[in-house]
Amino acid sequence: MKLFNTLLMCFFVFKLFGQSCDCASQLDFTIQFYEKNNPAFQKIKSNPKSYSNYKKAVKKIKIAANAQNIIDYCIIQLDEYVALLKDHHSEIGFNLERMDLSTPELIADFKNSANFKQFEKVKLDSLKITSMLKNKEISDIEGIYSNGSSIVIGIVKNENKTDSFKGIVLKNNKLLEFGHVLLELNRKQGNTFEIIYNVGLMGFNFQKLIKIQKIENGLIPSLGFSKTSPISEDKEYEFKILNDSTNYVRISSFEGTLTNQLNSFYDSINSEISSRPYLIIDIRNNGGGSERSYVNLLKYAYTNPLKIDPALVWVSPENILRYEEASVEKDSELILRMKAAKPFTFIPYALNADNTWTLDSTLRHPRKIALIYNRGTASAAEGMITYFVQSDKVITIGENSGGYTGYGNVMPHPTPCGKFTLLSTTTMYFEKSKFEYIGIEPKYKVPENQDWVSYAQKIIYNN
């Protein structure tokens, strides 16, 4: 599953919800829910030192929640709590409810309201700001961004604060006007920002959505914004012959929608890969997708039966209910076993699951494979790494992967106060959970200022 998809989905869930309540109560409910139902917490609880550190951190977050009197800002404390679990796939979502703006009269009334007028609006020269921003580099936080439909904003430096930026509306629509400050961005460190999204301008039940988010390659993933200029001309996959002995393959996504394309791509380059002794596979910034999108690459690395890390599911009454509500036919047998199991224990996700995976592969080439990955390599792409590192042929190169390997099968649960949804994993991988948040360390780290592919060639030849 691609990084940040669950949060994006939650932006467009429109329901009617119950009354608001204070932040301390929301946090208490959240803590109790995750402690009972989240597999990552069970790992923390089983380690006395980790559990002690967890309780100290929770105590500090509770103090902050007690002092938080703006309910929209409670997301700060809820996010801080979920981060303690060190479970990348669990997070807090928003339940957005929009007021009725179906007629010009209702829109006019809303735009004349104090609620709408409270938001900042700056005076700008449209030609000047557009000219300044349109040619910004993709790596620069400043630039022109769009959500792909009716919202276009320019992100510019905030002259009054260091490492602070504003996302200013550049194009009028039926609600937003040129100059409205839609986003406020404050750098935490590196390319990680606290982002305040002023959704109250668009008639939602939140005034502001607040998230800590990395902004990379012109993308603000959880909010659905990207730079309007093309981010990359590259396809998601590429093949090159580097020299007489070495092939290069780059795959930047394993999305399920690409599986058939990727399998056709692998078939088209099979004869070339099988004819040379060295292969470099580059999966930098591959955020994952489907295991089926890389399984046809395993034959090139295969030397021994592959160990499989079977998934375990955490049994709790709430998790059973969530699986029943999901109504997935393949889970019917699992639900029966969960109901028969002792509550608050782990059981195998699949009954009689295989512990090894044997492939029929007797390829002479490639003899050596360099697998390149980085912090942007995550989820299913990390699953590929765990299989490749079992091979005698493979050398890993780069930096620690993203650390999205240990937990899965996310299930939603609304908070009783209505504004937020708790998104919690329900399954754990015994071995791969060791890499959650930490990532999978490569055998060789790329030295600073070195070209990664050139460095990989050097290493593979020396080995």
C-alpha positions in Angstrom: 0.0 0.0 0.0 1.3 3.4 -0.9 2.4 5.7 1.8 -0.2 8.2 3.2 -3.2 6.8 1.2 -5.3 6.2 4.3 -5.1 9.8 5.5 -6.1 11.1 2.0 -9.1 8.8 2.0 -10.2 10.2 5.4 -10.4 13.7 4.0 -13.4 12.7 1.9 -15.5 10.7 4.3 -18.6 12.7 5.0 -20.9 11.6 7.8 -22.9 13.1 10.6 -21.2 12.8 13.9 -21.9 13.3 17.6 -21.1 16.2 19.8 -17.5 17.5 20.4 -15.8 16.8 23.7 -12.6 17.9 25.3 -9.1 16.8 24.1 -8.2 15.0 27.3 -11.2 12.6 26.8 -10.4 12.1 23.2 -6.8 11.2 24.1 -7.9 8.8 26.9 -10.2 7.0 24.5 -7.4 6.8 21.9 -4.9 5.4 24.4 -7.4 2.7 25.7 -8.3 1.7 22.1 -4.7 1.3 20.9 -3.6 -0.5 24.0 -6.3 -3.1 23.6 -6.3 -3.5 19.8 -3.0 -2.5 18.3 -0.3 -5.2 17.8 2.6 -2.7 18.0 1.6 -1.7 21.5 1.7 -5.4 22.6 5.4 -5.4 21.5 6.1 -2.3 23.6 4.3 -3.8 26.6 6.4 -7.0 26.4 9.6 -5.1 26.9 10.0 -3.5 30.4 12.3 -0.7 29.3 10.2 0.2 26.3 7.0 0.1 28.4 8.5 2.4 31.0 9.6 4.9 28.4 6.1 4.7 26.8 4.3 5.4 30.1 6.6 8.5 30.8 5.9 9.8 27.3 2.1 9.2 27.7 2.1 11.2 30.9 3.6 14.2 29.2 1.1 14.0 26.3 -1.8 13.9 28.8 -0.6 17.1 30.4 -0.6 18.8 27.0 -4.0 17.4 26.2 -5.4 18.7 29.5 -4.2 22.2 28.5 -5.5 22.0 24.9 -8.7 24.0 24.7 -9.1 24.1 20.9 -10.6 20.7 19.8 -9.2 20.9 16.2 -5.7 21.2 17.7 -6.2 18.0 19.7 -4.8 16.2 16.6 -1.3 17.3 17.8 -1.6 15.3 20.9 -3.3 12.3 19.2 -0.5 12.2 16.6 2.2 12.4 19.2 0.6 9.5 21.0 0.3 7.3 17.9 3.9 8.0 17.1 4.9 6.3 20.4 3.6 3.0 18.9 6.3 3.1 16.2 3.8 1.6 13.8 3.9 3.5 10.5 0.5 2.2 9.2 -1.5 3.3 12.2 -2.6 7.0 12.3 -5.3 9.4 13.1 -7.7 10.3 10.3 -10.2 13.2 10.1 -14.0 12.8 9.8 -14.9 15.8 7.7 -18.5 17.0 7.5 -19.3 19.8 5.1 -22.1 22.4 5.5 -24.7 22.7 2.8 -23.3 25.0 0.1 -25.5 23.8 -2.7 -27.0 27.2 -3.8 -25.5 30.6 -4.6 -27.5 32.0 -1.6 -26.0 29.5 0.9 -22.5 30.2 -0.5 -23.0 34.0 -0.1 -24.3 33.6 3.4 -21.2 31.5 4.3 -18.8 34.0 2.8 -20.4 36.8 4.7 -20.0 34.9 8.0 -17.5 35.7 10.7 -16.3 32.1 10.4 -15.2 32.7 6.8 -13.9 36.2 7.4 -11.6 35.2 10.3 -9.0 33.6 7.9 -6.0 35.6 6.7 -6.1 37.2 3.2 -2.9 38.8 1.9 -2.5 41.4 -0.9 -0.3 40.2 -3.8 0.7 41.1 -7.3 -0.6 38.1 -9.2 1.8 38.4 -12.2 4.8 39.0 -9.9 4.2 36.0 -7.6 3.4 33.7 -10.5 6.5 34.7 -12.3 8.6 34.2 -9.2 7.2 30.8 -8.4 6.7 29.1 -11.7 10.3 28.1 -12.3 11.2 26.9 -8.8 13.2 23.7 -8.6 11.3 20.6 -7.7 13.4 20.3 -4.5 12.4 23.8 -3.4 9.5 24.0 -1.0 8.4 27.2 -2.7 6.4 26.9 -5.9 3.0 26.6 -7.5 0.9 23.6 -6.3 -2.5 22.2 -7.3 -4.8 19.5 -5.9 -5.5 18.4 -9.5 -8.9 20.2 -9.6 -10.1 23.6 -8.5 -7.4 24.6 -6.0 -4.1 26.3 -7.0 -1.8 27.8 -4.4 1.6 29.4 -4.3 3.9 28.4 -1.4 6.1 31.3 -0.4 8.4 32.2 2.5 6.8 33.9 5.5 8.7 37.1 5.8 7.9 37.4 9.5 9.2 34.0 10.6 12.3 31.8 10.0 11.6 28.5 8.3 8.0 29.3 7.9 5.9 29.4 4.7 2.4 30.2 3.5 0.3 28.5 0.9 -1.6 31.4 -0.8 -4.6 30.9 -3.1 -3.7 31.9 -6.7 -7.0 31.1 -8.4 -10.5 32.0 -7.4 -13.1 29.3 -7.1 -16.6 29.4 -5.7 -15.3 29.7 -2.1 -11.6 30.5 -2.1 -10.4 33.9 -3.3 -7.0 35.1 -4.5 -4.8 35.9 -1.5 -6.5 33.5 1.0 -3.9 31.7 3.2 -4.9 28.1 2.8 -1.8 26.4 4.2 0.6 27.4 6.9 3.9 25.4 7.0 6.5 25.4 9.8 9.7 23.5 9.3 10.4 21.0 12.0 13.6 19.6 10.6 15.0 18.9 7.1 12.0 18.4 4.8 9.5 17.7 7.6 6.9 20.3 8.3 4.0 21.0 10.6 1.2 21.8 8.1 -1.9 23.7 9.0 -4.6 23.3 6.4 -7.4 26.0 6.8 -10.3 23.8 5.7 -12.7 26.1 7.5 -12.5 28.3 4.4 -14.3 25.5 2.5 -17.2 25.0 5.0 -15.9 22.0 6.9 -16.6 21.1 10.5 -12.8 21.7 11.3 -11.3 25.1 11.1 -7.8 23.7 10.7 -6.3 20.3 10.0 -2.8 19.9 11.4 -0.3 17.2 10.3 3.4 16.6 10.5 4.4 15.7 7.0 7.5 15.3 4.8 7.4 17.3 1.6 9.5 15.7 -1.1 9.8 15.8 -4.9 7.1 18.5 -5.1 4.5 16.4 -3.3 2.4 17.1 -0.2 0.9 13.5 -0.1 -1.6 13.6 2.7 -3.2 16.8 1.4 -3.1 15.7 -2.3 -1.1 18.7 -3.5 1.7 18.6 -6.0 3.7 21.1 -8.0 1.9 21.9 -11.2 5.0 21.5 -13.4 5.8 17.9 -14.3 7.5 16.2 -11.3 9.4 13.8 -13.5 9.4 12.7 -17.1 10.5 9.3 -16.0 8.3 6.2 -16.1 7.9 4.1 -13.0 10.3 1.6 -14.6 13.4 1.6 -16.7 16.0 -0.7 -18.2 19.6 0.1 -19.3 22.6 -1.8 -20.5 25.5 -0.1 -18.6 28.3 -2.1 -20.3 29.0 -5.5 -21.7 28.7 -7.2 -18.3 26.1 -5.1 -16.4 22.4 -4.4 -16.7 20.5 -1.8 -14.7 16.8 -1.9 -13.8 14.9 0.9 -12.0 11.4 0.4 -10.5 9.9 3.3 -8.6 6.5 1.8 -7.8 5.0 -1.6 -7.2 1.4 -0.3 -7.3 -1.1 -3.0 -8.0 -2.4 -1.1 -11.0 1.1 -1.5 -12.5 1.4 -5.2 -12.0 0.5 -6.3 -15.5 2.7 -3.6 -17.0 5.6 -4.5 -14.8 5.3 -8.2 -15.7 5.3 -7.4 -19.4 8.3 -5.2 -18.8 10.1 -8.0 -17.0 9.3 -10.4 -19.8 10.7 -7.9 -22.4 14.1 -7.6 -20.6 14.5 -11.3 -19.5 16.9 -12.3 -22.3 19.1 -9.3 -21.6 19.2 -9.9 -17.8 19.9 -13.6 -18.4 22.9 -12.8 -20.7 25.1 -10.7 -18.4 26.7 -11.5 -15.0 25.9 -8.3 -13.1 22.5 -6.8 -12.4 21.8 -3.5 -10.5 18.2 -3.2 -9.3 17.3 0.3 -8.1 14.2 0.7 -5.9 14.9 4.1 -4.4 11.7 6.0 -3.5 9.6 3.0 -4.3 6.7 3.4 -1.8 5.4 -0.1 -2.2 2.2 -1.5 -3.6 1.6 -5.2 -4.3 3.9 -8.2 -3.8 2.7 -9.5 -7.2 4.5 -6.5 -8.8 7.9 -7.8 -7.9 7.5 -11.6 -7.5 8.7 -12.2 -11.1 12.1 -10.6 -10.2 12.8 -13.2 -7.4 14.0 -15.8 -9.9 17.1 -13.7 -10.7 18.1 -13.6 -7.0 17.0 -17.1 -5.9 19.7 -19.4 -4.5 18.0 -21.1 -1.6 14.4 -21.7 -0.4 13.1 -18.4 0.9 12.0 -18.1 4.5 8.5 -16.6 4.8 7.6 -14.4 7.8 3.9 -15.4 8.5 1.6 -12.7 9.7 0.0 -12.9 13.1 -3.3 -11.3 13.9 -4.1 -9.7 17.3 -7.3 -11.1 18.7 -9.5 -8.6 20.5 -13.3 -8.2 20.6 -13.0 -4.9 18.7 -10.7 -6.3 16.0 -13.1 -9.2 15.5 -16.0 -6.7 15.0 -13.9 -4.7 12.5 -13.1 -7.8 10.4 -16.8 -8.8 10.5 -17.8 -5.3 9.3 -15.3 -5.4 6.5 -17.1 -8.5 5.1 -14.1 -9.9 3.1 -15.0 -13.4 2.1 -11.4 -14.7 2.5 -11.5 -13.7 6.2 -14.5 -15.8 7.2 -12.4 -18.7 8.4 -10.0 -16.3 10.2 -13.0 -14.7 12.0 -14.1 -18.1 13.3 -10.6 -18.8 14.6 -10.4 -15.4 16.2 -13.7 -16.0 18.0 -12.5 -19.3 19.3 -9.1 -18.0 20.4 -8.2 -16.6 23.8 -8.8 -12.9 23.8 -5.8 -10.5 23.7 -3.4 -13.0 22.1 -1.8 -13.4 18.7 -2.9 -16.2 16.4 -1.7 -17.0 12.8 -3.4 -14.9 10.2 -3.5 -17.9 7.8 -4.0 -21.5 8.9 -1.2 -23.9 8.0 0.8 -21.1 6.2 4.0 -22.1 4.4 7.2 -21.2 6.2 9.3 -21.5 3.0 9.0 -20.6 -0.6 10.7 -22.7 -3.2 11.2 -21.4 -6.8 12.2 -23.4 -9.9 15.2 -21.2 -10.9 18.4 -22.5 -12.4 19.6 -19.3 -14.1 23.3 -19.0 -14.8 23.1 -15.2 -15.0 23.0 -12.8 -13.2 25.8 -14.1 -10.9 25.8 -10.9 -8.7 23.0 -8.4 -8.0 23.3 -5.0 -6.3 20.0 -3.9 -4.8 19.9 -0.1 -4.2 17.4 1.4 -1.8 16.9 4.4 0.4 14.6 6.0 3.1 11.9 6.4 0.4 11.8 2.6 -0.1 8.8 1.3 1.9 6.1 -1.3 2.5 5.9 -3.9 -0.3 9.3 -2.7 -1.6 10.8 -3.6 1.7 9.1 -7.0 1.5 11.2 -7.5 -1.7 14.3 -6.6 0.2 13.6 -9.2 2.9 13.5 -11.9 0.2 16.6 -10.6 -1.8 18.8 -10.5 1.3 18.4 -14.2 1.7 20.2 -14.8 -1.6 24.0 -15.6 -1.9 24.0 -13.4 -5.0 22.7 -10.2 -3.6 24.6 -7.2 -2.2 22.5 -4.3 -0.6 23.6 -0.7 -1.1 22.2 2.7 0.0 20.7 3.8 3.3 18.2 2.3 5.7 14.8 1.7 4.1 11.7 3.5 5.3 10.6 1.1 8.1 7.1 0.2 7.0 7.4 -3.5 7.2 6.1 -4.8 10.6 2.4 -4.2 10.8 -0.6 -4.3 8.4 -4.4 -4.8 7.8 -5.5 -1.3 9.0 -9.0 -1.1 10.4 -10.9 2.2 11.2 -12.7 3.1 14.4 -14.4 6.5 15.0 -13.8 8.3 18.3 -17.0 8.8 20.3 -16.6 12.6 20.0 -16.9 12.4 16.2 -14.1 14.4 14.7 -11.4 11.8 14.3 -11.0 8.2 13.1 -8.5 5.9 14.7 -6.7 3.8 12.0 -5.0 0.9 13.6 -3.2 -2.1 12.2 -4.3 -5.6 13.3 -1.5 -7.8 12.1 2.2 -8.2 13.0 5.1 -9.9 11.3 7.4 -11.4 13.9 10.7 -10.8 12.0 9.8 -7.8 9.9 8.5 -5.9 12.9 12.1 -5.5 14.0 12.6 -3.1 11.1 9.5 -1.0 11.8 10.5 2.7 12.0 14.2 1.7 11.9 14.3 0.3 8.3 16.5 -2.4 6.8 20.1 -1.5 6.9 22.1 -2.1 3.7 25.5 -3.9 3.7 27.1 -0.8 2.1 26.2 2.8 2.8 26.8 5.1 -0.1 29.5 7.7 0.7 28.5 11.4 0.6 28.7 13.0 -2.8 29.0 9.7 -4.6 26.7 8.7 -7.5 24.7 5.7 -6.2 24.7 3.7 -9.4 28.4 4.2 -10.0 29.2 3.2 -6.5 27.0 0.1 -6.9 29.0 -0.9 -10.0 32.3 -0.5 -8.1 31.0 -2.6 -5.2 29.5 -5.4 -7.3 32.7 -5.7 -9.4 34.9 -5.9 -6.2 32.7 -8.6 -4.8 
